[in-house]
Amino acid sequence: MELEKTLHRVQERILTHEQAPKVTSICSKILLCIVSINLLIIWGLSNRTINQIQFDPDAKDNIYHFSITDEDNTILMMKYSSIQELLHLKTEQLQAHNFTIINISIDYNNYFDSSLQKLLSFTTNLETLFLHDVAYSVYSDIYVINNATNQTFIWKEREVPQNYLAKTVKHLWKFTIITLGVFISSAISSLYIKITIICAPVIIIIMLEVSYLIGNRQIFPIFLARAFPWIGLYLNILDRTQKSKKQLILAFAFMLFLTYFIYLSSVIIGSYLLFKNQVPFGLEDNFFGLVTVNEFASLLFLRTRSSIYFVPKFTIIFYYLFLWYVRSTSYGFYSLAMQTLSYACLGTFFLFISLYEIPSLGWNPLSYYTPTIDRPRCYYLPVFSLSWVNDLPQLWSMFYPLHGRRYFQIENLALVDRNFPLLNNLLDIEMQEQQ
């Protein structure tokens, strides 16, 4: 509860800025417009005329040197072959062992069939266009390497399902894998963000400890107990009993350290589940970074019923569409799709901030559906223990769904409604039952 109150104060401080309504409204409109434009660009690039790549799958000793030039400048240099090892041999070695080297050079202006295709190409890069052509013009095993980056792309001969049952099973399996990957990524990211926020006061503790050592013996326990009760309560007890605080500080620091490695492990598992080998470098990191940003922004800003209900659903739909595109194409315009995904998530987020979160600051504070310092969010989690009021809930509670007021009786909401007579009556009844 106290953690939620602290986050509510931060959110209120940010959204009460005089420029916040204008900025969020403009950003949401611009970002969602860019999303629409990017989707049209991806559609146009995906349906352009495929350049048939010169390749003979039966000639195993052939290696192809492909280059795109603009006058005297070489813009792109790629090599591809049926045998991966040939790509890493020098030209002299290939010639010495009588391998056939086929040089293919195309002028940049002749690479596109129309001015529109050339215009659309500015939204991506030539490597992506070339790899897209390879993926959709060669249907046997092929290995491609970029001479500049040494990144290797691999395509194996694809087996196409022959009947509807096989296609259905394949799509169902793909959906299951995406669901598992998204769950692991979002859940661990959420846990990492929460524990990072919980453990962040450790830095302040260390700074105040220095102040404590030089003679200020009052600010340390008082400040921490009020600002960060989930840590300050324990530090205050240790301070009153003149016990060392070192172990407690180290415990929170090690928890943060351990959670970070759990987060890194989830990124590795998520990359294995959600992405194939032939994706642009850094695409996985960008996706998991976006997931983490979304989790942090949701924890900090989403407080009204509409935002809590709709924003996560839209975000998950965007994740599914992006990942389905990545897993359903041999090679696509993934960097542009990742950019579109980021803009869609941020645009939707800004839209709900503009429509609900900022106006809620001026709503009637007596209304049960107005987020306040006593009701930081308008969806609730049952308090299974009164110690949660000042301390932190158990970690398992992050998987316990939030509910609206209609799921509770009026006496269950006595604490958040500040109905102290009813709350005291309930506590008295509980104490009598325990006796």
C-alpha positions, 0 to 999 in steps of 0.5 A, a space after each residue: 500500500 505504501 509503495 503504491 502511495 509513493 508511486 501515486 505521488 510521483 505520477 501526480 507530480 508528473 501529470 500535473 505539469 501544465 504542459 502534460 495534457 497538450 504533450 500527451 495528446 499531441 504525442 498520441 496522435 503523431 505516434 498513431 499516425 506514424 503507426 498507420 503510415 509504417 503499416 502501409 510501408 511494410 505492406 508496400 515493401 512486402 508486395 514489391 516485385 521480388 528480385 530473383 537471386 541468381 543461385 543454383 542449388 545443385 552447384 555446391 561448389 559455387 560461391 556468389 559475390 553480390 554487390 550493389 554499387 552507386 557509380 564508383 561506390 559499393 553500397 552493399 556486399 554480400 556472399 552466399 552459397 550452399 555450403 557455409 564454410 565457403 563463406 569464410 574462405 579467402 578468394 585466393 583459397 577458393 581459387 586454389 581449390 577450383 571453387 567457382 566464384 560468381 560475381 554479381 554487380 547491380 547498379 543501385 538505380 536498376 535494383 528497383 522496378 519503380 520510383 515508388 519502390 525506390 522511395 519506400 526503400 529509404 524506410 529500411 536498408 539494402 541488406 534487408 531488401 536483399 535478404 527479403 529477396 533471398 528468402 522469397 526466391 530461394 527455397 533450398 538450403 542457403 547461407 548468406 553473410 554480410 561482408 561488412 558486419 560478418 553476420 550470417 543468415 541461414 535458410 533451410 529448405 522449408 517443408 510446407 504443410 500439405 493439409 489443413 490439419 497440419 497447418 492448424 497444428 502448426 499455427 496452434 503450436 506457434 501461438 502456444 510458443 508466442 504465449 509462453 514467450 510473452 508470459 515469461 518476458 512480461 512476468 519477469 520484466 514486471 518482477 524486475 521493475 518492482 524489485 528494482 523500485 523496492 530496492 532503489 532506496 538502498 542507494 538513499 540509505 547509503 547516502 543517509 548512512 554517511 550523513 548519520 556517521 558525520 553526526 546527523 542522528 535524527 534524519 536517518 530513521 525518521 526519513 526512511 520510515 516515512 518515505 519508504 516504510 517497507 524498508 524504513 520500518 526495519 531500519 528504524 527497529 535496528 536503529 533503536 536497538 543500536 544494531 548494525 544495518 549492514 546486513 539489511 542493506 546487503 540483503 536488499 542489494 543482493 536481491 536486486 543483483 539476483 533479480 537482474 540475473 533472473 531478468 537476463 535469463 528470461 531474455 535468453 529464454 524469450 529470445 530462444 522461444 520468440 525469435 529465429 536466427 535470421 533477424 537483424 542484430 539487436 532486434 531481440 534486445 529492442 523488443 525486451 527493452 520495450 516490454 520492460 519500459 511498458 511494465 514500468 510505465 504501466 506500474 507508474 501511470 495506469 490508475 483509472 479503471 479504463 486504463 488498467 483494463 484496456 491498455 494491457 490488452 492492447 499491448 498484448 495484442 500488439 506483441 502478438 501481431 509483431 511476433 506472429 509476423 516475425 515467426 510467419 515470414 522467412 525474412 521480413 522488415 523486422 526493424 521497421 515492424 519493431 519501430 511500428 510496435 514501439 510507436 503503437 505501444 507508446 501512442 496507445 499509452 499516451 492516448 489513455 494518459 490523455 483521455 483518463 489519467 490526466 482528467 482523473 486528477 480533477 475528478 471528485 476525490 469522494 468518488 470511489 472511481 477516482 484514484 487518490 492517495 488512499 486509493 492509488 488504483 481503482 482496481 483492488 487486491 484483497 489484503 490477506 494480511 494487515 501487515 501488507 498495509 505498511 509492508 510489501 505483499 508477497 511476491 505470489 500476489 503479482 499473479 493474483 488478478 485485480 478486481 473492481 469494486 463490484 467483486 467486494 462487499 462494502 466492509 471489504 473496502 473499509 480501509 481504502 474508503 477510509 471508513 474507520 468506524 466500519 474498519 474498527 468494528 470489523 477488527 473488533 469482531 475478528 479479534 473476538 473470533 480469534 479469542 
